[in-house]
Amino acid sequence: MIPDKCSFCHGRLVKGKTEFVVKVGDTVLTIKDVSAYVCEECGEAYYTPEVSRKIDKVMKKFHESKLLMHPVAAGEVSLNEVCA
């Protein structure tokens, strides 16, 4: 069940699209065009059970090395190094 309001900031949730981003080891996987209820205030995304199952299927294919991924430019910094 999708809540009416964001559990973090209590903002209003609206239907929309978002990206699901996860880091697995040294690889960052971004799943684009994910349907979600997105908070208008903070951007937190809430997924239906159906969408969560689709994300699980993508993750399974990723772990089985059966996922064709397109490379994207990305950068990574350590907060400890930048703010030392």
Residue pairs with C-beta under 8 A, 6 or more apart in sequence:
2 13
2 37
2 46
2 48
3 13
3 46
4 13
5 11
5 12
5 13
6 12
6 13
6 39
6 41
6 42
6 44
7 44
8 39
8 42
8 44
9 39
9 41
9 42
9 44
10 41
11 39
11 40
11 41
11 42
12 39
12 40
12 41
13 37
13 38
13 39
13 40
13 46
14 37
14 38
14 40
15 35
15 36
15 37
15 38
16 35
16 36
16 37
16 38
17 33
17 34
17 35
17 36
18 34
18 36
18 38
18 43
18 45
19 30
19 31
19 32
19 33
19 34
20 30
20 31
20 34
20 45
20 55
21 28
21 29
21 30
21 31
22 28
22 29
22 59
23 29
24 62
24 63
28 74
29 59
29 62
29 69
30 72
31 55
31 58
34 45
34 47
34 51
34 55
35 47
35 48
35 51
36 45
36 46
36 47
36 51
37 45
37 46
37 47
37 48
38 44
38 45
38 46
39 45
39 46
47 55
58 67
61 67
62 69
